[in-house]
Amino acid sequence: MSLLSKLWNGFLLGFGYLLSPLSWWNDLVFNLPIAYGFAWVVTWGHRQWLVPGVILGYWLSNLVGILMMQWGARAALQGDRPRNLKQELLWGLGSATVYSGAIAALAYGHWLPLPEGLLP
């Protein structure tokens, strides 16, 4: 494996970790601003959809983080061995969905403290 390939895989693993649910402490720094920006762009002119857009953006940022971590780690550890892309995508989709759903439920149940006026 070339140096450039190792650096790329390290970048995928590191940045994916920052976006993934494994770095729950980083949500306020990375995931929530990304999710809010995503929702702001997607719901332009339809502000009643802002909260669902934030939830969708949060889920997508977690999904991208998990997939980046998986791809970086697999490439670094397995090298040129064949990969099962379908299994990797399903695992990433499932874990991001479960985590994001749990956070959304905590927020809607008011068990997770959020800034005043963010949720109805």
N, CA, C and O atoms as a GROMACS GRO file, in nm:
protein
  480
    1MET      N    1   0.085  -0.117   0.000
    1MET     CA    2   0.000   0.000   0.000
    1MET      C    3   0.090   0.124   0.000
    1MET      O    4   0.184   0.134   0.079
    2SER      N    5   0.060   0.217  -0.089
    2SER     CA    6   0.142   0.337  -0.102
    2SER      C    7   0.118   0.434   0.014
    2SER      O    8   0.019   0.424   0.086
    3LEU      N    9   0.210   0.526   0.029
    3LEU     CA   10   0.198   0.627   0.136
    3LEU      C   11   0.073   0.712   0.117
    3LEU      O   12   0.003   0.742   0.214
    4LEU      N   13   0.045   0.751  -0.007
    4LEU     CA   14  -0.073   0.832  -0.034
    4LEU      C   15  -0.200   0.755   0.002
    4LEU      O   16  -0.294   0.813   0.058
    5SER      N   17  -0.204   0.628  -0.028
    5SER     CA   18  -0.319   0.544   0.007
    5SER      C   19  -0.335   0.533   0.158
    5SER      O   20  -0.447   0.538   0.210
    6LYS      N   21  -0.224   0.517   0.229
    6LYS     CA   22  -0.229   0.510   0.376
    6LYS      C   23  -0.279   0.641   0.436
    6LYS      O   24  -0.359   0.641   0.529
    7LEU      N   25  -0.231   0.754   0.382
    7LEU     CA   26  -0.276   0.884   0.430
    7LEU      C   27  -0.425   0.904   0.403
    7LEU      O   28  -0.497   0.956   0.489
    8TRP      N   29  -0.471   0.865   0.285
    8TRP     CA   30  -0.612   0.879   0.252
    8TRP      C   31  -0.699   0.795   0.345
    8TRP      O   32  -0.801   0.842   0.395
    9ASN      N   33  -0.659   0.671   0.368
    9ASN     CA   34  -0.735   0.583   0.457
    9ASN      C   35  -0.734   0.636   0.600
    9ASN      O   36  -0.834   0.624   0.671
   10GLY      N   37  -0.622   0.693   0.643
   10GLY     CA   38  -0.615   0.754   0.775
   10GLY      C   39  -0.706   0.874   0.786
   10GLY      O   40  -0.772   0.894   0.888
   11PHE      N   41  -0.711   0.955   0.679
   11PHE     CA   42  -0.803   1.069   0.677
   11PHE      C   43  -0.947   1.022   0.686
   11PHE      O   44  -1.024   1.076   0.765
   12LEU      N   45  -0.985   0.921   0.605
   12LEU     CA   46  -1.121   0.868   0.609
   12LEU      C   47  -1.156   0.818   0.748
   12LEU      O   48  -1.265   0.845   0.799
   13LEU      N   49  -1.065   0.746   0.810
   13LEU     CA   50  -1.089   0.692   0.943
   13LEU      C   51  -1.102   0.805   1.047
   13LEU      O   52  -1.194   0.803   1.128
   14GLY      N   53  -1.012   0.901   1.044
   14GLY     CA   54  -1.014   1.010   1.142
   14GLY      C   55  -1.132   1.103   1.126
   14GLY      O   56  -1.200   1.134   1.224
   15PHE      N   57  -1.159   1.149   1.004
   15PHE     CA   58  -1.271   1.240   0.983
   15PHE      C   59  -1.403   1.168   1.001
   15PHE      O   60  -1.500   1.225   1.051
   16GLY      N   61  -1.408   1.041   0.959
   16GLY     CA   62  -1.527   0.960   0.981
   16GLY      C   63  -1.557   0.944   1.129
   16GLY      O   64  -1.673   0.946   1.170
   17TYR      N   65  -1.453   0.929   1.209
   17TYR     CA   66  -1.472   0.918   1.354
   17TYR      C   67  -1.534   1.046   1.411
   17TYR      O   68  -1.621   1.040   1.498
   18LEU      N   69  -1.489   1.160   1.362
   18LEU     CA   70  -1.544   1.288   1.410
   18LEU      C   71  -1.691   1.304   1.373
   18LEU      O   72  -1.767   1.368   1.447
   19LEU      N   73  -1.733   1.249   1.261
   19LEU     CA   74  -1.872   1.259   1.219
   19LEU      C   75  -1.959   1.146   1.275
   19LEU      O   76  -2.082   1.159   1.279
   20SER      N   77  -1.898   1.039   1.317
   20SER     CA   78  -1.973   0.919   1.356
   20SER      C   79  -2.034   0.932   1.496
   20SER      O   80  -1.997   1.022   1.572
   21PRO      N   81  -2.127   0.844   1.528
   21PRO     CA   82  -2.185   0.843   1.663
   21PRO      C   83  -2.085   0.802   1.770
   21PRO      O   84  -2.112   0.820   1.889
   22LEU      N   85  -1.972   0.747   1.733
   22LEU     CA   86  -1.872   0.710   1.833
   22LEU      C   87  -1.814   0.832   1.902
   22LEU      O   88  -1.764   0.822   2.014
   23SER      N   89  -1.820   0.946   1.835
   23SER     CA   90  -1.771   1.070   1.897
   23SER      C   91  -1.891   1.156   1.937
   23SER      O   92  -1.906   1.270   1.892
   24TRP      N   93  -1.975   1.101   2.020
   24TRP     CA   94  -2.097   1.171   2.064
   24TRP      C   95  -2.065   1.307   2.125
   24TRP      O   96  -2.147   1.398   2.119
   25TRP      N   97  -1.948   1.321   2.184
   25TRP     CA   98  -1.907   1.447   2.245
   25TRP      C   99  -1.882   1.554   2.141
   25TRP      O  100  -1.874   1.672   2.175
   26ASN      N  101  -1.869   1.516   2.015
   26ASN     CA  102  -1.840   1.611   1.908
   26ASN      C  103  -1.965   1.656   1.833
   26ASN      O  104  -1.955   1.732   1.736
   27ASP      N  105  -2.082   1.611   1.875
   27ASP     CA  106  -2.204   1.645   1.804
   27ASP      C  107  -2.225   1.796   1.795
   27ASP      O  108  -2.265   1.846   1.690
   28LEU      N  109  -2.200   1.868   1.902
   28LEU     CA  110  -2.222   2.013   1.900
   28LEU      C  111  -2.124   2.086   1.808
   28LEU      O  112  -2.155   2.194   1.758
   29VAL      N  113  -2.008   2.026   1.785
   29VAL     CA  114  -1.907   2.092   1.702
   29VAL      C  115  -1.922   2.057   1.555
   29VAL      O  116  -1.904   2.143   1.469
   30PHE      N  117  -1.955   1.931   1.524
   30PHE     CA  118  -1.961   1.887   1.384
   30PHE      C  119  -2.103   1.855   1.337
   30PHE      O  120  -2.155   1.922   1.248
   31ASN      N  121  -2.164   1.754   1.395
   31ASN     CA  122  -2.288   1.700   1.340
   31ASN      C  123  -2.405   1.798   1.342
   31ASN      O  124  -2.473   1.814   1.241
   32LEU      N  125  -2.429   1.863   1.454
   32LEU     CA  126  -2.544   1.953   1.461
   32LEU      C  127  -2.529   2.076   1.371
   32LEU      O  128  -2.628   2.114   1.307
   33PRO      N  129  -2.413   2.141   1.362
   33PRO     CA  130  -2.402   2.251   1.265
   33PRO      C  131  -2.418   2.204   1.120
   33PRO      O  132  -2.479   2.273   1.039
   34ILE      N  133  -2.365   2.086   1.088
   34ILE     CA  134  -2.384   2.032   0.954
   34ILE      C  135  -2.532   2.003   0.930
   34ILE      O  136  -2.585   2.036   0.824
   35ALA      N  137  -2.597   1.942   1.029
   35ALA     CA  138  -2.740   1.909   1.016
   35ALA      C  139  -2.824   2.036   1.002
   35ALA      O  140  -2.916   2.040   0.920
   36TYR      N  141  -2.794   2.138   1.081
   36TYR     CA  142  -2.870   2.263   1.072
   36TYR      C  143  -2.848   2.331   0.937
   36TYR      O  144  -2.943   2.380   0.876
   37GLY      N  145  -2.724   2.334   0.891
   37GLY     CA  146  -2.695   2.391   0.759
   37GLY      C  147  -2.766   2.316   0.647
   37GLY      O  148  -2.820   2.377   0.555
   38PHE      N  149  -2.765   2.184   0.656
   38PHE     CA  150  -2.835   2.102   0.559
   38PHE      C  151  -2.984   2.135   0.560
   38PHE      O  152  -3.045   2.155   0.455
   39ALA      N  153  -3.043   2.140   0.680
   39ALA     CA  154  -3.187   2.168   0.692
   39ALA      C  155  -3.220   2.308   0.643
   39ALA      O  156  -3.323   2.329   0.580
   40TRP      N  157  -3.135   2.403   0.673
   40TRP     CA  158  -3.159   2.541   0.631
   40TRP      C  159  -3.163   2.552   0.479
   40TRP      O  160  -3.247   2.623   0.423
   41VAL      N  161  -3.073   2.480   0.411
   41VAL     CA  162  -3.069   2.483   0.264
   41VAL      C  163  -3.187   2.405   0.206
   41VAL      O  164  -3.252   2.452   0.113
   42VAL      N  165  -3.214   2.287   0.259
   42VAL     CA  166  -3.318   2.201   0.204
   42VAL      C  167  -3.458   2.257   0.227
   42VAL      O  168  -3.546   2.240   0.143
   43THR      N  169  -3.480   2.324   0.340
   43THR     CA  170  -3.614   2.374   0.372
   43THR      C  171  -3.630   2.522   0.340
   43THR      O  172  -3.715   2.590   0.398
   44TRP      N  173  -3.553   2.573   0.250
   44TRP     CA  174  -3.558   2.714   0.213
   44TRP      C  175  -3.702   2.753   0.179
   44TRP      O  176  -3.760   2.700   0.084
   45GLY      N  177  -3.758   2.843   0.256
   45GLY     CA  178  -3.894   2.889   0.232
   45GLY      C  179  -4.001   2.807   0.300
   45GLY      O  180  -4.118   2.846   0.298
   46HIS      N  181  -3.966   2.696   0.359
   46HIS     CA  182  -4.063   2.608   0.428
   46HIS      C  183  -4.010   2.581   0.568
   46HIS      O  184  -3.970   2.469   0.600
   47ARG      N  185  -4.010   2.682   0.652
   47ARG     CA  186  -3.948   2.672   0.785
   47ARG      C  187  -4.016   2.573   0.877
   47ARG      O  188  -3.957   2.532   0.977
   48GLN      N  189  -4.141   2.532   0.848
   48GLN     CA  190  -4.206   2.434   0.933
   48GLN      C  191  -4.139   2.296   0.919
   48GLN      O  192  -4.161   2.208   1.002
   49TRP      N  193  -4.060   2.278   0.817
   49TRP     CA  194  -3.988   2.152   0.796
   49TRP      C  195  -3.846   2.157   0.849
   49TRP      O  196  -3.768   2.065   0.825
   50LEU      N  197  -3.810   2.262   0.920
   50LEU     CA  198  -3.672   2.277   0.967
   50LEU      C  199  -3.630   2.166   1.063
   50LEU      O  200  -3.522   2.109   1.047
   51VAL      N  201  -3.713   2.134   1.162
   51VAL     CA  202  -3.676   2.031   1.259
   51VAL      C  203  -3.663   1.894   1.193
   51VAL      O  204  -3.563   1.825   1.218
   52PRO      N  205  -3.760   1.850   1.109
   52PRO     CA  206  -3.737   1.723   1.038
   52PRO      C  207  -3.613   1.727   0.949
   52PRO      O  208  -3.544   1.626   0.934
   53GLY      N  209  -3.584   1.843   0.890
   53GLY     CA  210  -3.464   1.857   0.808
   53GLY      C  211  -3.336   1.843   0.890
   53GLY      O  212  -3.239   1.784   0.844
   54VAL      N  213  -3.338   1.898   1.013
   54VAL     CA  214  -3.222   1.883   1.102
   54VAL      C  215  -3.204   1.736   1.139
   54VAL      O  216  -3.091   1.687   1.143
   55ILE      N  217  -3.314   1.667   1.167
   55ILE     CA  218  -3.304   1.525   1.201
   55ILE      C  219  -3.249   1.446   1.083
   55ILE      O  220  -3.164   1.359   1.100
   56LEU      N  221  -3.298   1.475   0.963
   56LEU     CA  222  -3.246   1.406   0.843
   56LEU      C  223  -3.099   1.438   0.822
   56LEU      O  224  -3.020   1.349   0.792
   57GLY      N  225  -3.061   1.564   0.836
   57GLY     CA  226  -2.920   1.602   0.820
   57GLY      C  227  -2.831   1.539   0.925
   57GLY      O  228  -2.718   1.499   0.895
   58TYR      N  229  -2.880   1.529   1.046
   58TYR     CA  230  -2.804   1.463   1.154
   58TYR      C  231  -2.784   1.316   1.123
   58TYR      O  232  -2.675   1.262   1.141
   59TRP      N  233  -2.890   1.251   1.076
   59TRP     CA  234  -2.880   1.110   1.039
   59TRP      C  235  -2.780   1.091   0.925
   59TRP      O  236  -2.698   1.000   0.928
   60LEU      N  237  -2.788   1.179   0.824
   60LEU     CA  238  -2.695   1.168   0.711
   60LEU      C  239  -2.550   1.190   0.754
   60LEU      O  240  -2.460   1.121   0.706
   61SER      N  241  -2.526   1.286   0.843
   61SER     CA  242  -2.388   1.309   0.887
   61SER      C  243  -2.335   1.190   0.966
   61SER      O  244  -2.218   1.156   0.955
   62ASN      N  245  -2.420   1.126   1.047
   62ASN     CA  246  -2.379   1.005   1.117
   62ASN      C  247  -2.353   0.892   1.019
   62ASN      O  248  -2.256   0.817   1.035
   63LEU      N  249  -2.438   0.878   0.919
   63LEU     CA  250  -2.421   0.773   0.819
   63LEU      C  251  -2.291   0.792   0.742
   63LEU      O  252  -2.216   0.696   0.723
   64VAL      N  253  -2.264   0.913   0.699
   64VAL     CA  254  -2.140   0.940   0.625
   64VAL      C  255  -2.018   0.912   0.713
   64VAL      O  256  -1.919   0.856   0.666
   65GLY      N  257  -2.025   0.951   0.840
   65GLY     CA  258  -1.914   0.925   0.932
   65GLY      C  259  -1.888   0.777   0.951
   65GLY      O  260  -1.773   0.733   0.948
   66ILE      N  261  -1.994   0.699   0.969
   66ILE     CA  262  -1.977   0.554   0.987
   66ILE      C  263  -1.919   0.491   0.861
   66ILE      O  264  -1.828   0.409   0.869
   67LEU      N  265  -1.972   0.530   0.745
   67LEU     CA  266  -1.921   0.473   0.620
   67LEU      C  267  -1.775   0.512   0.595
   67LEU      O  268  -1.696   0.430   0.549
   68MET      N  269  -1.740   0.637   0.625
   68MET     CA  270  -1.600   0.679   0.608
   68MET      C  271  -1.509   0.599   0.700
   68MET      O  272  -1.401   0.556   0.658
   69MET      N  273  -1.552   0.578   0.824
   69MET     CA  274  -1.471   0.497   0.916
   69MET      C  275  -1.456   0.354   0.866
   69MET      O  276  -1.346   0.298   0.869
   70GLN      N  277  -1.565   0.296   0.821
   70GLN     CA  278  -1.560   0.159   0.771
   70GLN      C  279  -1.466   0.148   0.651
   70GLN      O  280  -1.382   0.057   0.647
   71TRP      N  281  -1.479   0.238   0.555
   71TRP     CA  282  -1.396   0.230   0.436
   71TRP      C  283  -1.250   0.254   0.468
   71TRP      O  284  -1.163   0.184   0.415
   72GLY      N  285  -1.222   0.350   0.553
   72GLY     CA  286  -1.083   0.376   0.590
   72GLY      C  287  -1.020   0.262   0.667
   72GLY      O  288  -0.907   0.223   0.638
   73ALA      N  289  -1.093   0.207   0.763
   73ALA     CA  290  -1.040   0.097   0.845
   73ALA      C  291  -1.026  -0.031   0.763
   73ALA      O  292  -0.925  -0.101   0.774
   74ARG      N  293  -1.124  -0.062   0.682
   74ARG     CA  294  -1.117  -0.184   0.602
   74ARG      C  295  -1.001  -0.178   0.504
   74ARG      O  296  -0.928  -0.276   0.489
   75ALA      N  297  -0.984  -0.066   0.438
   75ALA     CA  298  -0.876  -0.054   0.341
   75ALA      C  299  -0.741  -0.063   0.411
   75ALA      O  300  -0.648  -0.123   0.358
   76ALA      N  301  -0.731  -0.003   0.530
   76ALA     CA  302  -0.603  -0.006   0.602
   76ALA      C  303  -0.573  -0.146   0.657
   76ALA      O  304  -0.458  -0.189   0.655
   77LEU      N  305  -0.675  -0.215   0.705
   77LEU     CA  306  -0.653  -0.346   0.768
   77LEU      C  307  -0.656  -0.462   0.670
   77LEU      O  308  -0.582  -0.558   0.688
   78GLN      N  309  -0.739  -0.454   0.567
   78GLN     CA  310  -0.754  -0.567   0.476
   78GLN      C  311  -0.671  -0.553   0.350
   78GLN      O  312  -0.647  -0.653   0.281
   79GLY      N  313  -0.627  -0.435   0.318
   79GLY     CA  314  -0.546  -0.415   0.199
   79GLY      C  315  -0.626  -0.443   0.072
   79GLY      O  316  -0.728  -0.378   0.048
   80ASP      N  317  -0.580  -0.537  -0.009
   80ASP     CA  318  -0.641  -0.564  -0.139
   80ASP      C  319  -0.741  -0.679  -0.136
   80ASP      O  320  -0.788  -0.722  -0.241
   81ARG      N  321  -0.774  -0.729  -0.018
   81ARG     CA  322  -0.872  -0.838  -0.010
   81ARG      C  323  -1.009  -0.789  -0.057
   81ARG      O  324  -1.040  -0.671  -0.041
   82PRO      N  325  -1.090  -0.878  -0.114
   82PRO     CA  326  -1.222  -0.835  -0.163
   82PRO      C  327  -1.312  -0.788  -0.049
   82PRO      O  328  -1.304  -0.836   0.064
   83ARG      N  329  -1.399  -0.692  -0.082
   83ARG     CA  330  -1.487  -0.633   0.018
   83ARG      C  331  -1.631  -0.661  -0.020
   83ARG      O  332  -1.663  -0.681  -0.137
   84ASN      N  333  -1.718  -0.662   0.079
   84ASN     CA  334  -1.861  -0.680   0.057
   84ASN      C  335  -1.928  -0.544   0.076
   84ASN      O  336  -1.966  -0.507   0.187
   85LEU      N  337  -1.941  -0.470  -0.032
   85LEU     CA  338  -1.992  -0.334  -0.026
   85LEU      C  339  -2.136  -0.329   0.025
   85LEU      O  340  -2.172  -0.239   0.101
   86LYS      N  341  -2.218  -0.424  -0.016
   86LYS     CA  342  -2.358  -0.426   0.028
   86LYS      C  343  -2.366  -0.442   0.180
   86LYS      O  344  -2.445  -0.373   0.245
   87GLN      N  345  -2.287  -0.532   0.235
   87GLN     CA  346  -2.287  -0.554   0.380
   87GLN      C  347  -2.238  -0.428   0.453
   87GLN      O  348  -2.295  -0.391   0.556
   88GLU      N  349  -2.136  -0.364   0.402
   88GLU     CA  350  -2.084  -0.242   0.464
   88GLU      C  351  -2.189  -0.132   0.463
   88GLU      O  352  -2.208  -0.063   0.564
   89LEU      N  353  -2.258  -0.114   0.351
   89LEU     CA  354  -2.361  -0.010   0.342
   89LEU      C  355  -2.478  -0.040   0.436
   89LEU      O  356  -2.529   0.051   0.502
   90LEU      N  357  -2.521  -0.165   0.442
   90LEU     CA  358  -2.633  -0.201   0.530
   90LEU      C  359  -2.596  -0.183   0.677
   90LEU      O  360  -2.677  -0.136   0.756
   91TRP      N  361  -2.475  -0.219   0.714
   91TRP     CA  362  -2.431  -0.203   0.852
   91TRP      C  363  -2.424  -0.054   0.889
   91TRP      O  364  -2.469  -0.014   0.997
   92GLY      N  365  -2.369   0.027   0.801
   92GLY     CA  366  -2.362   0.171   0.825
   92GLY      C  367  -2.500   0.233   0.832
   92GLY      O  368  -2.525   0.316   0.920
   93LEU      N  369  -2.588   0.197   0.742
   93LEU     CA  370  -2.724   0.249   0.741
   93LEU      C  371  -2.798   0.212   0.869
   93LEU      O  372  -2.866   0.296   0.929
   94GLY      N  373  -2.787   0.087   0.910
   94GLY     CA  374  -2.856   0.041   1.030
   94GLY      C  375  -2.806   0.108   1.156
   94GLY      O  376  -2.886   0.155   1.238
   95SER      N  377  -2.676   0.115   1.174
   95SER     CA  378  -2.623   0.174   1.297
   95SER      C  379  -2.648   0.324   1.303
   95SER      O  380  -2.677   0.377   1.410
   96ALA      N  381  -2.638   0.395   1.191
   96ALA     CA  382  -2.667   0.538   1.191
   96ALA      C  383  -2.814   0.565   1.218
   96ALA      O  384  -2.848   0.662   1.286
   97THR      N  385  -2.901   0.480   1.166
   97THR     CA  386  -3.044   0.497   1.188
   97THR      C  387  -3.082   0.475   1.334
   97THR      O  388  -3.158   0.552   1.391
   98VAL      N  389  -3.029   0.370   1.394
   98VAL     CA  390  -3.059   0.341   1.534
   98VAL      C  391  -3.009   0.455   1.624
   98VAL      O  392  -3.083   0.501   1.711
   99TYR      N  393  -2.887   0.500   1.604
   99TYR     CA  394  -2.832   0.606   1.688
   99TYR      C  395  -2.908   0.737   1.669
   99TYR      O  396  -2.944   0.802   1.767
  100SER      N  397  -2.932   0.776   1.544
  100SER     CA  398  -3.001   0.903   1.519
  100SER      C  399  -3.144   0.898   1.570
  100SER      O  400  -3.196   0.998   1.619
  101GLY      N  401  -3.209   0.782   1.558
  101GLY     CA  402  -3.344   0.767   1.611
  101GLY      C  403  -3.348   0.782   1.762
  101GLY      O  404  -3.439   0.843   1.816
  102ALA      N  405  -3.249   0.727   1.829
  102ALA     CA  406  -3.242   0.738   1.975
  102ALA      C  407  -3.222   0.883   2.016
  102ALA      O  408  -3.286   0.930   2.110
  103ILE      N  409  -3.134   0.955   1.948
  103ILE     CA  410  -3.111   1.096   1.981
  103ILE      C  411  -3.236   1.179   1.953
  103ILE      O  412  -3.271   1.266   2.033
  104ALA      N  413  -3.305   1.153   1.841
  104ALA     CA  414  -3.427   1.227   1.809
  104ALA      C  415  -3.535   1.199   1.914
  104ALA      O  416  -3.606   1.291   1.955
  105ALA      N  417  -3.547   1.075   1.958
  105ALA     CA  418  -3.646   1.041   2.061
  105ALA      C  419  -3.613   1.112   2.192
  105ALA      O  420  -3.703   1.161   2.260
  106LEU      N  421  -3.487   1.116   2.228
  106LEU     CA  422  -3.447   1.187   2.350
  106LEU      C  423  -3.477   1.336   2.340
  106LEU      O  424  -3.519   1.398   2.437
  107ALA      N  425  -3.455   1.394   2.222
  107ALA     CA  426  -3.481   1.537   2.203
  107ALA      C  427  -3.631   1.566   2.208
  107ALA      O  428  -3.674   1.660   2.274
  108TYR      N  429  -3.710   1.485   2.138
  108TYR     CA  430  -3.855   1.507   2.139
  108TYR      C  431  -3.919   1.476   2.273
  108TYR      O  432  -4.020   1.536   2.309
  109GLY      N  433  -3.861   1.384   2.348
  109GLY     CA  434  -3.911   1.354   2.482
  109GLY      C  435  -3.864   1.453   2.586
  109GLY      O  436  -3.898   1.440   2.704
  110HIS      N  437  -3.786   1.552   2.544
  110HIS     CA  438  -3.731   1.656   2.632
  110HIS      C  439  -3.642   1.597   2.742
  110HIS      O  440  -3.631   1.654   2.851
  111TRP      N  441  -3.579   1.483   2.714
  111TRP     CA  442  -3.481   1.424   2.806
  111TRP      C  443  -3.341   1.473   2.774
  111TRP      O  444  -3.249   1.461   2.855
  112LEU      N  445  -3.326   1.526   2.656
  112LEU     CA  446  -3.198   1.580   2.612
  112LEU      C  447  -3.211   1.732   2.608
  112LEU      O  448  -3.292   1.784   2.533
  113PRO      N  449  -3.132   1.804   2.688
  113PRO     CA  450  -3.148   1.950   2.691
  113PRO      C  451  -3.104   2.012   2.557
  113PRO      O  452  -2.993   1.987   2.509
  114LEU      N  453  -3.192   2.093   2.501
  114LEU     CA  454  -3.166   2.161   2.376
  114LEU      C  455  -3.184   2.311   2.395
  114LEU      O  456  -3.248   2.352   2.492
  115PRO      N  457  -3.129   2.392   2.308
  115PRO     CA  458  -3.151   2.537   2.319
  115PRO      C  459  -3.299   2.573   2.316
  115PRO      O  460  -3.378   2.508   2.248
  116GLU      N  461  -3.335   2.675   2.389
  116GLU     CA  462  -3.474   2.720   2.401
  116GLU      C  463  -3.532   2.754   2.264
  116GLU      O  464  -3.469   2.824   2.186
  117GLY      N  465  -3.652   2.705   2.236
  117GLY     CA  466  -3.723   2.738   2.112
  117GLY      C  467  -3.684   2.655   1.992
  117GLY      O  468  -3.734   2.681   1.882
  118LEU      N  469  -3.596   2.557   2.007
  118LEU     CA  470  -3.555   2.477   1.892
  118LEU      C  471  -3.664   2.378   1.851
  118LEU      O  472  -3.691   2.359   1.733
  119LEU      N  473  -3.727   2.317   1.950
  119LEU     CA  474  -3.835   2.223   1.924
  119LEU      C  475  -3.968   2.283   1.965
  119LEU      O  476  -3.973   2.366   2.056
  120PRO      N  477  -4.077   2.241   1.898
  120PRO     CA  478  -4.209   2.294   1.935
  120PRO      C  479  -4.255   2.240   2.070
  120PRO      O  480  -4.364   2.274   2.116
   0.00000   0.00000   0.00000
